[in-house]
Amino acid sequence: MRPWKLAEVNYAYVKEHPYEVAVLPLGATEPHNLHLPYGTDTIEGDVVGEEICRAAHERGAKVILLPTIPYGTETNQIAYPLSLNVNPSTLSAVIADLVESLARHNIRKIVLLNSHGGNDLKPALRELYGKTTAHLFLCNWYKVLADVEHEIFDDPGDHAGEMETSFIMAYRPELVARHPDGSLAADDGAMAATKFDAVNRGWISITRPWHLLTTNTGAGNPHAATAEKGRQMMKLLVERLAQFLVELSAAPVDERFPY
């Protein structure tokens, strides 16, 4: 039994060991180029959650990792078979219900650990603010290393690129599809430009239709990926996020929290 993972603990343990912080990972079910599994985002939520909660627990944090939600918002990938969509309003409602459950059990510090770029969760935090006694924190873990990611990766990529491929190579290598010669069974993740320069430059935002943006859903070249890069990334994620969980666990909730 890992005492920081809810799926493994029992009621006897929970009765004697109250928690301060709950971590809720959110994943998705969608294709990731031709070589990574549909559950890539969910696997990432599982592994990142396990690693940071383990490290925080070892440093004394009273933290519990909840089961990962395996479905996310897929409206822009819905053209691809078995992309399983949960609309943003539905996902927000599920989060609200889980937050209320945790608050009723006196867990008032909740971290949403998001693994899927299509999950826009900040509106959920804004809507719940003032409606619950719980305090919510959002972590899109794939953005945590933005300042150093180019020291690890040639090009991290947007979806099923070098970063995600390195991650799965490191933690679930048996799920990475390869050709008989050992090379990745993936295309180069090229992305199409729109007709509009302002959109291409990021001045204007759209919901990108993935079947027009990409060839096989990959956005970013995965071929420079290695398992070692995935492990290096995880080490930095644990250094940054486990310390936050330790601090969050120790912080008293008063009228000025989190300030």
C-alpha positions as CSV (number, residue, x, y, z in Angstrom):
1,M,0.0,0.0,0.0
2,R,1.2,3.4,-0.9
3,P,-0.3,5.7,1.7
4,W,-0.4,8.7,-0.6
5,K,-2.5,7.0,-3.2
6,L,-6.3,6.8,-2.6
7,A,-6.8,3.8,-4.9
8,E,-4.6,1.7,-2.6
9,V,-5.3,2.9,0.9
10,N,-8.0,1.4,3.1
11,Y,-10.5,2.9,5.5
12,A,-8.6,1.8,8.6
13,Y,-5.6,3.8,7.4
14,V,-7.6,6.9,6.4
15,K,-9.4,7.0,9.8
16,E,-6.1,7.4,11.5
17,H,-4.2,9.6,9.0
18,P,-6.1,12.7,7.9
19,Y,-5.0,14.5,4.7
20,E,-4.4,18.2,4.0
21,V,-4.0,18.2,0.2
22,A,-5.8,16.2,-2.5
23,V,-4.3,16.0,-6.0
24,L,-6.7,15.3,-8.8
25,P,-5.1,14.4,-12.2
26,L,-7.0,15.0,-15.4
27,G,-6.2,13.2,-18.6
28,A,-7.9,12.4,-21.9
29,T,-8.6,9.6,-24.4
30,E,-7.4,10.6,-27.9
31,P,-4.9,9.5,-30.6
32,H,-1.3,10.6,-30.3
33,N,0.3,10.4,-33.7
34,L,0.7,6.8,-34.9
35,H,3.0,5.6,-32.2
36,L,1.7,6.6,-28.8
37,P,-1.4,5.2,-27.0
38,Y,-4.8,6.8,-26.7
39,G,-4.2,6.9,-22.9
40,T,-1.0,9.0,-23.1
41,D,-2.4,12.0,-21.2
42,T,-4.0,9.7,-18.6
43,I,-0.7,7.8,-18.1
44,E,1.1,11.1,-17.7
45,G,-1.4,12.2,-15.1
46,D,-0.9,8.9,-13.2
47,V,2.9,9.0,-13.3
48,V,3.4,12.7,-12.6
49,G,0.9,12.5,-9.8
50,E,2.5,9.4,-8.3
51,E,6.0,10.8,-8.5
52,I,5.3,14.2,-7.0
53,C,3.0,12.8,-4.3
54,R,5.5,10.1,-3.3
55,A,8.2,12.7,-3.0
56,A,6.0,15.1,-1.0
57,H,4.8,12.3,1.3
58,E,8.4,11.4,2.0
59,R,9.0,15.0,3.1
60,G,6.1,14.9,5.5
61,A,3.3,16.3,3.4
62,K,-0.2,15.0,4.2
63,V,-1.2,14.5,0.5
64,I,-3.5,12.1,-1.2
65,L,-3.5,11.3,-4.9
66,L,-6.9,10.7,-6.4
67,P,-7.7,8.5,-9.4
68,T,-7.0,10.2,-12.7
69,I,-10.1,11.3,-14.7
70,P,-9.4,9.5,-18.1
71,Y,-11.7,11.7,-20.3
72,G,-11.2,15.3,-21.4
73,T,-12.5,17.9,-23.9
74,E,-11.9,16.5,-27.4
75,T,-14.2,18.7,-29.6
76,N,-11.2,19.6,-31.9
77,Q,-10.2,16.0,-32.3
78,I,-13.7,14.5,-32.6
79,A,-13.1,13.7,-36.3
80,Y,-10.7,10.9,-35.2
81,P,-12.1,7.5,-34.3
82,L,-12.5,6.9,-30.5
83,S,-11.6,10.4,-29.4
84,L,-13.9,10.5,-26.4
85,N,-15.2,13.9,-25.7
86,V,-16.4,15.5,-22.4
87,N,-17.6,19.0,-23.0
88,P,-16.0,21.8,-20.8
89,S,-19.3,22.4,-18.9
90,T,-19.6,18.6,-18.1
91,L,-16.0,18.4,-17.0
92,S,-16.5,21.5,-14.8
93,A,-19.6,19.9,-13.2
94,V,-17.6,16.7,-12.4
95,I,-14.8,18.7,-10.8
96,A,-17.4,20.7,-8.8
97,D,-18.9,17.5,-7.5
98,L,-15.6,16.1,-6.5
99,V,-14.5,19.3,-4.9
100,E,-17.7,19.3,-2.8
101,S,-17.0,15.7,-1.7
102,L,-13.5,16.6,-0.6
103,A,-14.6,19.8,1.2
104,R,-17.3,17.8,3.1
105,H,-14.4,15.5,4.3
106,N,-12.4,18.6,5.5
107,I,-9.9,18.5,2.6
108,R,-9.7,22.2,1.7
109,K,-6.6,22.3,-0.5
110,I,-7.1,20.7,-3.9
111,V,-4.7,20.6,-6.8
112,L,-6.0,20.0,-10.3
113,L,-3.1,18.3,-12.1
114,N,-3.9,18.6,-15.8
115,S,-2.3,16.6,-18.5
116,H,-4.4,17.6,-21.5
117,G,-4.1,20.9,-23.4
118,G,-7.8,20.7,-24.4
119,N,-8.9,20.9,-20.8
120,D,-9.4,24.6,-20.1
121,L,-9.9,24.5,-16.4
122,K,-9.3,28.1,-15.3
123,P,-13.0,29.0,-15.8
124,A,-13.9,26.1,-13.4
125,L,-11.7,27.7,-10.7
126,R,-13.3,31.1,-11.2
127,E,-16.8,29.6,-11.0
128,L,-16.1,27.7,-7.9
129,Y,-14.4,30.6,-6.1
130,G,-16.6,31.7,-3.2
131,K,-19.0,28.8,-3.7
132,T,-16.9,26.3,-1.7
133,T,-14.8,26.2,1.4
134,A,-12.0,24.5,-0.6
135,H,-9.1,26.3,-2.2
136,L,-8.3,25.2,-5.8
137,F,-4.9,25.3,-7.5
138,L,-4.4,24.5,-11.1
139,C,-1.2,22.9,-12.5
140,N,-0.8,22.2,-16.2
141,W,2.3,20.2,-15.6
142,Y,3.5,20.3,-19.2
143,K,4.1,24.1,-18.7
144,V,6.0,23.8,-15.5
145,L,9.4,23.5,-17.3
146,A,8.8,26.1,-20.0
147,D,11.9,28.0,-18.8
148,V,14.2,25.0,-19.2
149,E,12.5,22.6,-21.6
150,H,14.8,23.6,-24.4
151,E,17.8,22.5,-22.3
152,I,16.3,19.0,-22.5
153,F,14.5,18.8,-25.8
154,D,15.3,19.9,-29.3
155,D,11.7,20.8,-29.8
156,P,9.2,19.7,-27.1
157,G,6.2,19.7,-29.5
158,D,2.6,20.4,-29.0
159,H,1.0,16.9,-29.1
160,A,2.8,13.5,-29.3
161,G,6.0,15.3,-30.1
162,E,9.5,14.9,-28.5
163,M,8.4,15.6,-24.9
164,E,5.4,13.3,-24.7
165,T,7.2,10.6,-26.7
166,S,10.2,10.8,-24.3
167,F,7.8,10.6,-21.3
168,I,6.1,7.4,-22.6
169,M,9.5,5.9,-23.6
170,A,10.7,6.4,-20.0
171,Y,7.6,5.1,-18.1
172,R,5.6,2.9,-20.5
173,P,8.1,1.9,-23.3
174,E,6.1,-1.2,-24.2
175,L,3.4,1.1,-25.5
176,V,5.5,3.0,-28.0
177,A,5.0,1.6,-31.5
178,R,8.1,1.0,-33.6
179,H,9.0,-0.3,-37.1
180,P,10.9,-3.6,-37.3
181,D,14.2,-1.6,-37.6
182,G,13.4,0.0,-34.2
183,S,12.5,3.5,-35.5
184,L,9.3,5.2,-34.3
185,A,6.2,4.3,-36.2
186,A,5.3,8.0,-36.4
187,D,5.2,10.8,-38.9
188,D,7.1,14.0,-38.4
189,G,4.2,15.8,-36.7
190,A,4.1,18.6,-39.2
191,M,1.4,21.3,-38.6
192,A,-0.5,23.2,-41.3
193,A,-0.7,27.0,-41.2
194,T,-4.1,28.8,-41.4
195,K,-4.9,31.3,-44.1
196,F,-4.6,34.1,-41.5
197,D,-1.2,35.6,-40.5
198,A,-2.7,36.9,-37.2
199,V,-3.8,33.4,-36.2
200,N,-0.4,31.9,-37.2
201,R,1.4,34.5,-35.1
202,G,-0.8,33.8,-32.1
203,W,-2.5,37.2,-32.1
204,I,-5.9,35.6,-32.7
205,S,-6.9,32.4,-31.0
206,I,-9.1,29.6,-32.5
207,T,-10.2,26.1,-31.6
208,R,-7.9,24.2,-33.9
209,P,-9.6,21.5,-36.0
210,W,-7.0,18.8,-35.5
211,H,-7.9,16.9,-38.7
212,L,-6.9,20.0,-40.7
213,L,-4.0,21.0,-38.5
214,T,-2.2,17.6,-38.6
215,T,-1.8,14.5,-40.7
216,N,-2.1,11.8,-38.1
217,T,-2.8,13.9,-35.0
218,G,0.9,14.5,-34.2
219,A,1.9,18.1,-33.6
220,G,5.6,18.3,-33.2
221,N,8.4,16.0,-34.4
222,P,8.9,13.0,-32.0
223,H,12.0,11.4,-33.6
224,A,14.6,13.0,-31.3
225,A,12.9,11.6,-28.2
226,T,14.7,9.3,-25.7
227,A,13.8,7.7,-22.4
228,E,16.6,9.6,-20.7
229,K,15.0,12.9,-21.7
230,G,11.8,11.7,-20.1
231,R,13.5,10.8,-16.9
232,Q,15.4,14.1,-16.9
233,M,12.1,16.0,-17.3
234,M,10.5,14.1,-14.4
235,K,13.3,14.8,-12.1
236,L,12.8,18.6,-12.6
237,L,9.0,18.2,-12.3
238,V,9.4,16.4,-8.9
239,E,11.9,19.1,-7.7
240,R,9.4,21.9,-8.4
241,L,6.0,20.4,-7.7
242,A,6.8,18.2,-4.7
243,Q,8.1,21.2,-2.8
244,F,4.9,23.0,-3.6
245,L,2.9,20.2,-2.2
246,V,5.0,20.2,1.0
247,E,4.5,23.9,1.4
248,L,0.7,23.6,0.7
249,S,0.3,20.8,3.2
250,A,1.9,22.8,6.0
251,A,0.1,26.1,5.3
252,P,-2.7,26.9,7.7
253,V,-6.0,27.9,6.1
254,D,-7.1,31.3,7.5
255,E,-8.9,34.4,6.3
256,R,-5.7,35.4,4.3
257,F,-5.0,32.1,2.7
258,P,-3.2,31.7,0.3
259,Y,-1.5,35.0,1.1
